[in-house]
Each structure stands twice: as structure tokens, then as C-alpha cells.
Amino acid sequence: MTHSVMKTDIQKSTRWFRRYFSLVTIVVFGAIIYMIFFSDTSVLHKIEYQRIIDSLQTEVEITRDSVLHYRSLNSRLTTDPEIMEQVVREQHNMKRPDEDVFVFTNE
């Protein structure tokens, strides 16, 4: 008896499934799920691409700030000899006779 009851339950669920879901519907849902999660244009890929874009934009801003700083420094070096001396002394750890120089390094 339990076998026949199970068989009728399976037949009822199969009929219900066939009534509400056609092969076209299953294929369409399958294609949508594939496009959302597994294709090159998936949501997960778009999130990853946006994260990469954000980090690159941050890097561009940092580089732009550095470029502006060095352009300003370059223009001041050509016009102001005191700035030139300061930059050379900082880069080569040179000092005047009346001053002390402390060099800090990150280790």
C-alpha cells in the first residue's frame, strides 16, 4: 500500500509540475540564472569590476596629486635657488655647519 500511495503522490506532483512549468519556462529560467551568476556579464563579475575600477581611480588621484606636487616643485626649483638648495640637501643628507640633521628610516 505505501508503494502505491507514494506512486500516486509522485504522479500528482508530476502533473502539477507539468501544468505550471513548461519546457520553455524552465529553459528561460535556466538562461536567466546563467546570465545572472555565471556569464561574463554576471552580477558577481560586475561587482568585482567595479571594485577594480574604484581602486584604479584612487590610484589615479594619488598619482595626479604627486604629479601636481612635482610640477610645482620643478617650477620653484627653476626660479628659487633656496628651494633648490633645500631639495638637494634633503636628498643627499647634507647639512650646514650650524645645524644638525636627523635621518629617519622606516624598517
C-alpha positions in Angstrom: 0.0 0.0 0.0 2.7 2.5 0.8 4.2 1.9 -2.6 1.0 2.8 -4.4 0.4 5.9 -2.2 4.0 7.1 -3.0 3.4 6.4 -6.7 0.2 8.5 -6.7 1.9 11.3 -4.8 4.7 11.3 -7.4 2.2 11.3 -10.2 0.2 14.2 -8.6 3.4 16.3 -8.2 4.5 15.5 -11.8 1.1 16.6 -13.1 1.2 19.7 -11.1 4.8 20.5 -12.3 3.8 19.9 -15.9 0.7 22.1 -15.5 2.6 25.1 -14.2 6.1 24.7 -15.8 6.6 24.1 -19.4 10.0 23.3 -21.0 10.2 26.8 -22.4 9.7 28.3 -18.9 12.5 26.0 -17.5 14.8 27.0 -20.3 14.1 30.7 -19.8 14.7 30.5 -16.1 17.9 28.5 -16.6 19.2 31.1 -19.1 18.4 33.9 -16.7 20.1 32.2 -13.8 23.1 31.5 -16.0 23.3 35.1 -17.1 23.0 36.5 -13.6 25.6 34.2 -11.9 27.9 32.5 -14.4 28.3 34.6 -17.6 30.9 37.3 -18.3 28.3 39.9 -17.6 27.1 38.4 -14.3 26.4 40.4 -11.2 29.4 38.9 -9.4 31.7 40.0 -12.3 30.3 43.5 -12.3 30.8 43.9 -8.6 34.4 42.7 -9.0 35.0 45.0 -12.0 33.5 48.0 -10.1 35.9 47.3 -7.1 38.9 47.2 -9.5 37.7 50.5 -11.2 37.4 52.2 -7.7 40.9 51.1 -6.7 42.3 52.3 -10.0 40.5 55.7 -9.7 42.0 56.1 -6.2 45.4 55.3 -7.7 44.9 57.9 -10.5 44.0 60.5 -7.9 47.1 59.8 -5.8 49.3 59.9 -8.9 47.6 63.1 -10.1 48.4 64.7 -6.7 52.0 63.6 -7.0 52.3 65.0 -10.5 51.0 68.3 -9.3 53.4 68.4 -6.4 56.4 67.6 -8.6 55.4 70.1 -11.3 55.1 72.8 -8.6 58.4 71.8 -7.1 60.0 71.8 -10.5 58.8 75.3 -11.3 60.0 76.5 -7.9 63.4 74.9 -8.4 64.0 76.8 -11.6 63.1 80.1 -10.1 64.2 80.0 -6.4 67.8 79.0 -5.5 66.9 78.5 -1.8 64.3 75.8 -2.7 67.0 74.2 -5.0 69.4 74.1 -2.1 66.8 72.7 0.3 65.9 69.9 -2.1 69.5 68.9 -2.7 70.3 69.0 1.0 67.3 66.8 1.8 68.0 64.2 -0.8 71.8 63.9 -0.1 71.6 64.4 3.7 73.8 67.4 3.7 74.0 70.0 6.4 75.2 73.4 7.1 77.9 73.8 9.7 75.4 75.4 12.2 72.7 72.7 12.1 72.0 69.1 13.0 70.4 66.6 10.6 68.3 63.7 11.8 67.6 60.9 9.3 64.6 58.7 10.0 64.2 55.4 8.1 61.3 53.0 8.1 62.3 49.5 8.8 
